[in-house]
Amino acid sequence: MGVTRPLATWLLLAGLAAVFSGWRVFDGLPFLSYPLIVGGVALLLIITAWRFRALRNSDGDARSIAAIFAYGTLGCVIAVAGFLPGTDTGLEFLGFSFQEIGQNVRLKRIFTVASPILLGCSLLAVVAAQWALGKGGSAGALPVDALRARESSANALSLGLAGAALLLFGYVTTALDRTIDFSYFKTSQPGEAVREIVLSLEAPLQVALFFPAVHPVKEELLGYFQELARVTDRVVIEEYDRFAHPDAAADYGARRDGSVFLRVAERTEQIDFPVDLAYARDDLRVLDGLVQQVVLELARQRRYAYLTTGHGELNDPQGIVEEPDAEERRLESIRAGGDVPLEPEPPQQELRELLESLNYTVRDIGFRQGLGARIPDDAAMVIILAPQVHFHASEMNAIFEYLDRGGSLLVALEPDREFRFEEFRDRLGIDYDPAMTLDDEKHFSSVGRSTIADRRLIGTNRFSTHPSVSRAGRRAAGNADLMLIGPGRVSAAEDVEGLRTTMIINTYPTNYQDRNGNFEFDEDIEEQGVHAVAAAVEGPAGEVPGAGMRALVYADAELFTDDVLPFQLIQAAIVEDGIRWLGREEEFSGEVVSEADVPIVHTRAENVIWFYSIIWGAPLLVLGAGISVLYRRRRVREGDDS
């Protein structure tokens, strides 16, 4: 049967290859491109005539096979001809002329898309039919061969049409330039802290939004401020288009769309948002925190938080390295034409940003900045983060004198430091045991391979009702654990009187202090039990009536590091509530609503449960479902047999 011979199909492929090579590969070589194109087109026409001649001379099953090849080859020829109007040369050859460039582009685009689709579908059908015939061809098997060829060509045509649909879908999505975002998005609602601050303002809060009349970002912001106005009854909302209301724009100083102004009396603060909702989503998720920072600035003057330096603190790890000539050497290098070294980002950046968000200006204070003489009167609090060496006697006197004035002090401690907390014991009434607290079971797992050292990553949700941990206590009610990294232990010094001491964070009863550093529980020298890891201390009123000394002592300074602080909301809540209490703003302590995604952290025990649930639970569930279905089918069959 001549129709089954593959020679014509091979010649068809050769003709198409010749046309493509002449048109695309050797386009810059006329002496090669033109002969290849002309020869390829001639070969395609000859093969088409051959295929239709075979179609005319055949009948029955042979005719159905010949029809596939004839019409498939004709489709290839038409597709090749369709490439001609898709080029400027082809349009010029055909005599097409357009008054608008857009019409020219649209016509070329139609042929550029349609011709490859037609070529692909036609060629795939021909090749599939030829492949199917190559598997048969035995005597007397023509009906089977015809059926196989028809089904193979139909399947190939379906494949070609599916590819064309994908091609068109890709083109449409590119042309429309639209995206579908299935990620979670919700604008945060007014939190408790913002509501309390607004209620404490001396005058109603004016909110002016500068957006076009209809704008999706403005609608999200309006929802937040309208809810704040409803629950406080002290918010006045104004909507402006800066072009339609030039006087209002000049009054507030609005120079762009997307600006939100908050005003109390004569003080005005500004928040800017992207005008594209896709870019504004990140800010809208944490809108409550942004508003809180601004209304705090409107509620009171900016205050100062001082971080001690010069003792190897976390915020000044090089402070104990004495290099008296370092500055002179740096200046000498600059004079000699050397590069000016860039100022590094200050350590504890997350803590600094948190203080800034609470309307505190952060300043470093060391011996050279006056720590050895007197702490400034504008200090709302002094923060000491894990010093490595002792404070000078004059510095201690300055700190004690500051506490006598009713100052606020935060001390965070770390083990294995030369610094000894005994210097503060008699003044703060706190004993400190630096031995690390571990837990063999209830601990977090480090990223990567788990080791025995992970036992120092303990968790706890045991908080007192003290205002310095108010939000943490509410989060703990939802089974959120605070992660601590090998904390020490604090306790009240029984022989120090006149202070009110509260243990604000306690560990689980399964915790123990590792006395010999082997990361294992030894019954003979170690004891499991509840240990306090943070304490709040209040003293009698000093020089300022009603403003007695306040202090917070943490047995784990890792709470305040950049590696820990940003990754758990409960951690940030503890630090923030502690700062508010030290600043005597505990009435502003409340939830700051955030819809931002946060990482999920599991303890080791929880990881074990998840691991075995996935490894064994899921397969057992599938196996059980399969057994149930099989048993049900057998019962049905037995019922039918009976």
C-alpha positions in Angstrom: 0.0 0.0 0.0 1.8 3.1 -1.3 0.1 5.4 1.1 1.9 3.9 4.0 5.3 4.6 2.7 7.1 7.3 4.7 9.0 8.9 1.8 6.4 11.6 1.2 6.4 12.5 4.9 10.2 12.8 5.0 10.1 15.0 1.9 7.4 17.2 3.7 9.7 17.6 6.7 12.6 18.4 4.3 10.6 21.1 2.5 9.6 22.7 5.8 13.2 22.6 7.0 14.4 24.2 3.8 11.8 27.1 4.0 12.7 27.7 7.7 16.4 27.7 7.1 16.2 30.1 4.2 13.8 32.4 6.0 15.4 32.5 9.5 18.9 30.9 9.5 20.3 32.3 6.2 18.2 35.5 6.1 21.3 37.7 5.5 22.7 35.5 2.7 20.4 36.0 -0.3 22.4 33.5 -2.5 21.4 30.8 0.1 18.1 32.0 1.5 16.2 32.5 -1.8 17.1 29.0 -3.3 16.2 27.3 -0.1 12.8 29.1 0.2 11.9 28.6 -3.5 13.1 25.0 -3.4 11.3 24.2 -0.1 8.0 25.8 -1.3 8.3 23.9 -4.6 8.8 20.6 -2.8 5.8 21.3 -0.5 3.6 21.9 -3.5 4.8 18.7 -5.2 4.1 16.7 -2.0 0.7 18.2 -1.7 -0.1 17.3 -5.3 1.2 13.8 -4.7 -1.0 13.4 -1.6 -4.2 14.6 -3.3 -3.5 12.3 -6.3 -3.2 9.4 -3.9 -6.5 10.5 -2.3 -8.3 10.5 -5.6 -7.0 7.1 -6.6 -7.9 5.4 -3.3 -11.1 4.2 -1.7 -12.4 2.6 1.5 -10.0 2.4 4.4 -7.1 3.5 2.2 -9.0 6.7 1.3 -9.4 7.6 5.0 -5.7 7.3 5.5 -4.9 9.2 2.4 -7.3 12.0 3.5 -5.3 12.5 6.7 -2.0 12.9 4.8 -3.5 15.1 2.0 -5.3 17.5 4.2 -2.5 17.6 6.8 0.0 18.4 4.1 -2.3 21.1 2.7 -2.6 22.6 6.2 1.2 22.8 6.3 1.4 24.6 3.0 -1.4 27.1 4.0 0.5 27.7 7.3 3.7 28.4 5.4 1.8 30.8 3.1 0.3 32.5 6.2 3.8 33.4 7.4 4.1 35.8 4.5 1.6 38.5 5.7 3.2 38.3 9.1 6.3 40.2 7.9 6.9 43.7 6.5 8.3 42.2 3.3 5.3 40.0 2.9 2.9 42.8 3.3 4.8 44.9 0.8 4.9 42.0 -1.6 1.1 41.5 -1.3 0.5 45.2 -1.8 -1.1 46.0 1.6 -0.9 49.5 2.9 -2.2 51.0 6.1 -2.9 54.6 7.3 -2.4 53.7 11.0 0.6 51.7 12.3 -1.8 49.9 14.7 -3.7 48.3 11.9 -0.4 47.0 10.4 0.7 45.5 13.8 -2.7 43.9 14.4 -2.8 42.2 11.0 0.8 40.9 11.3 0.0 39.6 14.8 -3.0 37.6 13.6 -1.0 35.8 11.0 2.0 35.4 13.3 -0.2 33.6 15.8 -2.5 31.7 13.5 0.2 30.3 11.1 2.3 28.4 13.8 -0.9 27.0 15.3 -2.1 25.7 11.9 1.4 24.3 11.1 1.7 22.6 14.5 -1.7 20.9 14.3 -1.3 19.8 10.7 2.2 18.5 11.0 1.5 16.6 14.2 -1.5 14.9 12.6 0.6 13.8 9.6 3.6 12.6 11.7 1.3 10.7 14.1 -0.5 8.9 11.3 2.7 8.0 9.7 4.1 6.6 13.0 0.9 4.6 13.5 1.1 3.1 10.0 4.8 2.2 10.6 3.6 -0.1 13.5 1.3 -2.0 11.2 1.3 -2.7 7.5 0.8 -6.5 7.6 -1.2 -8.2 4.9 -5.0 -7.9 5.4 -4.6 -5.5 8.3 -5.7 -2.3 6.4 -8.9 -1.7 8.5 -6.8 -1.9 11.7 -4.1 0.3 10.3 -6.8 2.9 9.2 -8.3 2.9 12.7 -4.9 3.3 14.3 -4.0 6.1 12.0 -7.2 8.0 12.6 -7.0 7.7 16.3 -3.3 8.6 16.4 -3.8 11.7 14.2 -6.9 12.7 16.3 -4.8 12.4 19.5 -2.0 14.5 17.9 -4.5 17.1 16.7 -5.9 17.3 20.3 -2.3 17.8 21.6 -1.7 20.5 19.0 -4.9 22.3 19.9 -4.1 22.1 23.7 -0.7 23.6 22.9 -2.4 26.3 20.9 -4.8 27.0 23.8 -1.8 27.4 26.1 -0.1 29.7 23.6 -3.2 31.9 23.3 -3.7 31.9 27.1 -0.1 33.0 27.6 -0.5 35.7 24.9 -3.8 37.0 26.5 -2.3 37.1 30.0 0.7 39.0 28.6 -1.4 41.5 26.7 -3.8 42.2 29.5 -1.1 42.3 32.1 -3.3 41.3 35.0 -2.4 39.3 38.0 -4.5 37.2 40.4 -3.3 37.4 44.0 -4.6 34.5 46.2 -2.4 35.5 49.2 -4.1 36.5 52.5 -4.7 40.3 52.8 -6.6 42.2 55.4 -6.2 45.8 56.7 -5.5 45.8 60.4 -8.2 47.1 62.7 -7.8 49.7 65.5 -6.1 48.0 68.5 -6.5 48.5 72.2 -3.3 50.6 72.4 -4.4 53.1 69.7 -7.9 53.4 71.2 -6.4 54.3 74.7 -4.0 56.8 73.2 -6.8 58.5 71.2 -9.0 58.7 74.3 -6.1 60.3 76.3 -5.6 63.1 73.7 -6.3 66.7 74.8 -8.4 67.3 71.7 -10.1 65.2 69.0 -8.0 63.6 66.4 -8.4 65.0 62.9 -7.6 62.6 60.0 -7.3 64.1 56.5 -6.9 61.7 53.6 -5.6 63.0 50.3 -6.7 60.6 47.5 -8.7 60.8 44.3 -12.5 60.6 44.8 -12.6 56.8 44.2 -9.5 54.9 45.3 -9.1 51.4 46.7 -6.3 52.3 49.2 -8.5 55.2 50.5 -11.4 52.7 51.1 -9.1 50.5 53.2 -7.9 53.4 55.3 -11.5 54.8 55.7 -12.6 51.4 57.1 -9.8 51.6 59.8 -10.4 55.3 60.8 -14.2 55.0 60.7 -14.0 52.1 63.2 -11.6 54.1 65.3 -14.1 57.0 65.3 -16.9 54.7 66.2 -15.2 53.2 69.3 -13.7 56.4 70.6 -16.0 59.1 69.4 -12.9 61.4 69.2 -11.9 61.1 65.5 -12.9 63.6 62.8 -12.4 62.2 59.2 -11.8 64.5 56.3 -11.5 63.4 52.6 -9.8 65.6 50.1 -8.7 65.5 46.5 -5.7 67.8 46.5 -6.5 69.2 43.0 -10.1 69.9 43.9 -9.3 71.3 47.3 -6.1 73.3 46.9 -6.7 75.3 50.1 -6.8 72.1 52.2 -3.7 70.7 50.4 -1.9 74.0 51.2 -3.0 73.9 54.9 -1.8 70.3 55.4 1.2 70.6 53.0 -0.1 67.7 50.9 2.2 67.3 47.8 1.2 63.9 46.6 -1.7 61.5 46.6 -1.6 58.8 49.2 -0.9 61.1 52.1 -2.7 60.8 55.4 -2.4 63.6 58.0 -3.2 63.2 61.7 -3.7 66.5 63.6 -4.3 67.3 67.3 -4.7 71.0 68.1 -1.7 72.5 66.2 0.5 69.4 65.9 0.3 67.5 62.7 2.0 64.2 61.6 2.0 62.5 58.2 1.8 58.9 56.9 2.4 58.2 53.2 1.0 55.2 51.4 1.6 53.9 47.9 -1.2 54.7 45.6 -1.2 51.2 44.1 -3.1 48.8 46.3 -0.7 46.0 45.5 2.2 48.0 46.9 0.2 49.4 49.8 -0.8 46.0 51.2 2.3 45.6 53.3 1.6 48.9 55.1 -2.1 48.3 55.4 -1.5 45.0 57.1 0.4 46.8 59.9 -1.7 50.0 59.7 -2.5 49.9 63.4 1.2 50.0 64.4 1.9 52.9 62.0 -1.0 54.9 63.5 0.1 54.1 67.0 3.5 55.5 66.4 2.0 58.8 65.0 -0.6 59.3 67.7 2.0 58.7 70.4 4.0 61.6 68.9 0.8 63.7 69.0 0.0 62.6 72.6 3.2 63.7 74.2 6.6 65.2 73.5 9.4 62.9 72.4 11.3 61.2 75.2 14.8 59.8 75.6 16.0 56.3 76.3 19.6 55.9 77.1 21.6 52.7 76.3 24.8 52.3 78.4 28.0 51.7 76.5 31.7 51.1 77.2 31.2 47.8 79.0 30.8 45.3 76.1 27.1 45.5 76.1 25.1 43.9 73.3 24.6 47.4 71.8 28.3 48.1 72.2 30.2 44.8 71.9 33.5 46.5 71.2 33.2 49.0 74.0 35.8 47.3 76.2 38.5 47.3 73.6 40.7 50.2 74.4 42.2 51.9 71.3 43.1 55.4 72.4 44.7 56.2 69.0 42.0 54.6 66.8 40.4 58.0 66.0 43.8 59.6 65.2 44.7 56.7 62.9 41.4 57.0 61.1 42.0 60.8 60.5 45.5 60.2 59.4 44.3 57.6 56.8 41.8 60.2 55.5 44.5 62.9 55.2 46.6 60.5 53.2 43.9 60.0 50.7 42.4 56.8 52.1 38.8 55.9 51.9 36.4 57.3 54.5 35.0 54.3 56.4 31.3 54.0 56.4 29.6 54.3 59.7 28.3 50.8 60.5 24.6 50.3 61.5 24.4 50.4 65.2 23.8 47.1 67.0 20.4 46.2 68.4 18.7 47.8 65.5 15.4 46.1 66.1 15.3 47.3 69.7 16.2 50.9 68.6 13.4 50.8 66.0 10.9 49.5 68.6 11.9 52.4 70.9 11.5 54.8 68.0 8.1 53.5 67.2 7.1 54.2 70.8 8.2 57.8 70.4 11.6 57.5 72.2 14.8 59.0 70.9 17.6 56.5 71.5 20.9 57.8 72.8 24.0 56.0 73.9 25.6 57.0 77.2 29.0 56.0 78.4 31.7 57.4 80.6 32.6 60.0 78.0 28.9 61.0 77.6 28.5 61.7 81.3 27.6 58.3 82.7 30.3 58.8 85.3 28.9 62.2 86.4 25.1 62.4 86.2 22.4 60.8 84.0 20.5 63.6 82.2 17.2 64.7 83.6 15.4 64.0 80.3 16.1 60.3 80.6 12.8 58.4 80.6 14.8 55.2 81.2 18.3 53.7 81.2 18.9 50.3 79.5 21.8 48.0 80.3 22.1 45.0 77.9 24.4 42.2 79.1 27.5 44.1 80.0 30.7 42.1 80.0 32.7 44.0 82.6 32.0 45.9 85.8 30.8 49.5 85.9 33.1 52.1 87.3 32.3 53.3 90.8 31.4 56.8 89.6 29.0 55.2 86.9 27.3 53.1 89.6 26.8 56.2 91.8 25.3 58.1 88.8 22.9 55.2 88.2 21.9 55.0 91.8 21.4 58.7 92.0 19.2 58.5 88.9 17.1 55.8 90.6 16.8 57.9 93.7 15.3 60.6 91.5 12.6 58.1 90.5 14.3 56.9 87.3 13.5 53.7 85.4 16.1 51.0 84.8 16.2 47.9 82.6 18.9 45.4 83.1 19.3 42.3 80.9 21.8 39.7 81.9 23.8 36.9 80.3 25.9 34.1 81.9 29.6 33.7 81.4 30.3 37.4 81.8 32.8 39.1 84.1 30.1 41.5 85.1 28.4 40.6 88.4 24.9 41.6 89.3 25.8 41.9 93.0 26.6 45.6 92.4 22.9 46.2 91.9 21.6 43.6 94.4 21.1 45.9 97.4 19.6 48.6 95.4 17.2 46.5 93.3 16.6 43.7 95.8 17.2 40.9 93.3 19.5 37.9 93.5 20.8 36.5 90.2 22.0 32.9 89.5 23.8 32.7 86.1 23.5 28.9 85.6 21.7 28.2 82.4 18.1 26.9 82.6 17.4 23.9 80.3 14.5 21.6 79.6 15.0 18.1 78.1 11.5 17.9 76.5 9.8 21.3 76.2 12.3 23.1 74.1 12.4 24.5 70.6 14.5 23.0 67.8 17.2 25.0 66.0 17.1 25.5 62.3 18.9 22.6 60.6 20.2 19.6 62.5 18.9 19.3 66.1 21.5 18.9 68.8 21.6 18.4 72.6 22.3 22.1 72.9 18.8 22.9 71.8 17.7 22.1 75.3 18.6 25.7 76.2 15.9 26.9 73.8 13.2 26.7 76.4 9.7 28.0 76.2 7.2 29.2 78.7 3.8 30.8 78.9 3.8 31.4 82.6 3.4 35.2 83.1 2.1 37.2 86.0 -0.7 39.8 85.8 1.9 42.6 86.1 1.4 45.5 83.6 4.9 44.8 82.2 3.7 41.5 80.7 0.1 42.3 80.2 0.0 41.5 76.5 2.2 38.4 76.9 -0.2 37.0 79.4 -3.1 37.4 77.0 -1.1 35.7 74.2 -0.1 32.9 76.6 -3.8 32.2 77.1 -3.7 31.2 73.4 -0.9 28.7 74.1 1.8 31.0 72.6 5.2 30.2 74.2 7.9 32.7 74.7 11.3 31.4 73.6 14.2 32.0 76.0 17.8 31.0 75.2 19.6 29.6 78.2 18.4 32.1 80.8 19.7 32.4 84.3 17.4 32.7 87.4 16.3 35.7 89.4 14.8 35.8 92.9 13.8 38.4 95.5 16.6 39.2 98.0 14.8 38.6 101.3 17.1 40.9 103.3 16.3 44.0 101.2 13.3 45.9 102.3 11.2 48.9 101.1 10.8 47.5 97.5 7.8 45.8 95.8 9.1 42.9 93.8 7.1 40.8 91.3 8.4 37.8 89.4 6.8 38.4 86.0 8.1 35.5 84.0 8.4 31.9 85.3 9.5 28.7 83.7 7.7 25.3 83.5 8.2 22.8 86.4 10.3 20.5 84.1 13.1 23.1 83.8 16.3 22.8 85.7 19.6 24.8 86.0 22.5 23.1 84.4 25.2 23.3 87.1 28.0 21.3 85.3 27.4 22.4 81.7 26.7 19.0 80.2 23.2 19.8 79.0 21.7 16.9 80.9 19.7 16.6 84.0 21.7 15.2 86.9 19.5 14.3 89.9 22.3 14.5 92.4 23.2 18.1 91.8 20.3 19.6 89.9 16.6 20.1 90.7 13.7 20.5 88.4 11.2 23.2 89.3 9.7 26.6 88.5 12.3 29.3 88.2 11.8 33.1 87.7 13.6 34.5 84.7 12.4 38.2 85.0 11.4 40.5 87.8 9.7 43.9 88.1 10.8 46.2 91.0 9.1 49.3 92.3 10.6 51.6 94.9 9.2 54.4 97.1 8.6 57.9 95.6 11.8 59.9 95.2 12.2 63.6 94.6 9.3 63.6 92.2 6.0 62.9 94.0 4.3 59.7 92.9 7.2 58.7 90.6 9.1 56.1 92.5 12.0 54.1 91.0 11.0 51.3 88.6 13.3 48.5 87.3 13.0 45.4 85.2 15.6 42.6 85.5 15.7 39.9 82.8 17.9 36.8 83.2 18.0 36.5 79.4 19.4 39.3 77.3 18.7 37.4 74.1 15.2 38.7 74.2 16.5 42.0 73.0 18.7 40.9 70.1 18.1 41.3 66.4 18.2 37.5 66.0 15.3 36.9 68.3 13.1 40.1 68.7 11.6 40.2 65.2 10.5 36.6 64.9 7.9 36.2 67.6 5.0 38.5 68.4 5.0 37.5 72.0 8.7 38.5 72.3 8.1 41.9 70.9 5.0 42.2 73.2 7.1 41.5 76.3 9.7 44.1 75.4 7.2 46.7 74.3 5.1 46.3 77.5 8.2 46.5 79.6 9.2 49.7 78.0 5.7 51.2 78.4 5.7 50.3 82.1 9.2 51.8 82.7 8.0 54.9 80.9 4.9 55.0 83.1 2.6 54.6 80.1 1.1 51.2 81.0 -2.4 52.6 80.3 -1.3 52.6 76.6 -0.4 48.9 76.8 -2.7 46.9 74.6 -2.8 44.8 71.5 -1.4 46.4 68.3 -3.4 44.7 65.6 -1.2 43.3 62.7 -2.3 41.2 59.8 1.3 40.6 58.7 2.4 37.0 58.3 4.6 35.7 61.1 6.8 32.6 61.2 5.4 29.6 63.0 7.8 28.2 65.6 7.3 24.8 67.2 8.8 23.2 70.2 10.7 19.9 69.9 7.7 18.0 71.2 5.4 19.6 68.7 7.9 18.9 65.9 7.9 15.2 66.9 4.1 15.1 66.8 4.0 16.8 63.3 6.8 14.5 62.0 5.1 11.2 63.0 1.6 12.5 62.0 3.0 13.1 58.4 5.2 10.0 58.2 2.7 7.5 59.7 -0.6 9.3 60.1 -1.2 10.2 56.5 -0.3 6.8 55.0 -2.4 5.0 57.7 -5.3 7.3 56.8 -5.1 6.4 53.1 -4.7 2.7 53.9 -7.8 2.8 56.2 -9.8 4.5 53.5 -8.7 1.9 50.9 -9.6 -1.0 53.2 -12.9 0.6 54.0 -13.8 0.9 50.2 -12.5 -2.6 49.5 -14.6 -4.1 52.3 -17.7 -2.2 51.1 -17.2 -3.5 47.5 -16.9 -7.1 48.8 -20.1 -6.8 50.7 -21.9 -5.5 47.6 -20.6 -8.4 45.5 -21.6 -10.9 48.1 -25.1 -9.4 48.2 -25.3 -9.6 44.4 -24.1 -13.3 44.4 -26.7 -14.2 47.0 
